[in-house]
Amino acid sequence: MESMFQWTYPDFLIEALARHGVAPRPETPPRIVRTFVRDLYLFEIRKLRDRRRVGEIAKGDYVGFVVALRKRYMPLSLTPAQWEEICGPD
């Protein structure tokens, strides 16, 4: 029989995830949520790189776009273990 662990996502993480349309349920493990958000980030960084390659973004402006993107994906600065620690039981 599989136990259903209930995760408690802190408000700051819920708010950051909501900006990307992500709303984890209490039974959703943090590692799965983090992997999903990481995949979204990878999609966006590749899209940004492609825009730079075709000249849509000037070379001198590219770093600013990357920094802004990283700030939007702040939850990825936490390791998977940190996600589990902050979302685990008190």
N, C-alpha and C positions, 0 to 999 in steps of 0.2 A: 504494500500500500504506500503510495506516494504522499509525503506530507506537503501541505501547502503553506509555505513560509510567507508571512505577510511583511512586505517592505514598507518603510515609512520614508517617503521622499521629503526632504526639507523644503520649505517654501522657496528659498533662493534657487534651488535646483528645479522645482516645478515651474517657476517663472521663466527661468532660462530655457527650459525645454519647450514651454508653450510657445515661445517665439519661433520655434521651428515646427510647430504643429504636433509636437510629441506630448502625449498625456499618458504616462505609464500608470497601470493599475497596480494596486498593492501586491498582487501576486506576480507581477512582472519583475524578474531579477534585474538588478542594476547593470550587470555585465551585458545583458541583451540590449537594454536601452542605450548604454554607452556605445556599443557596436553600431547600432542603428544611427545614432547621432554622428559617429565617426564616418560612416558611409556617406551621410549627407554632406559632411564637411569635405570629404574627398571629392565628391561630385562637384561641389562649388569651387574648390581650389583648382580643379582641372579645367572647369569652365572659365575661370579667371585667367588661367595660363593660356588657354586657347584664344581668349580675347586679346591678350598681350601679343601672342604670336601673329595674329592677323592685323595688328596695328590699331585695334580699337582702344587700347590702353597704351599710353606713352610709357616708354621704358622708365623714365624718371618718376612716374606716378604709380608704378606697379607695387612698390614696397608699401605704400600707403594703403592700397586696396587689400593687400595681404594682411597687414596689421589690423585693419578694420574687420576683416573676415575672422581672424583669430579671436578678436574681442567678442564677436557675436557667438563664437563657439567656446566660450570660457569653460564650460563643464568638461571639455576634453583635457584641460590642464590637470584634472584629477586622474589618478591611475584607477584601473578597475578595482583594485583592493580598497582604495579610498572611497570609491562609490559605495561599495558594500559596507564599509565601516560607518559612513554617515547615514546610510539608509537602513542599517540594521537595527536590532532592538536596542533600546536605551540601556 
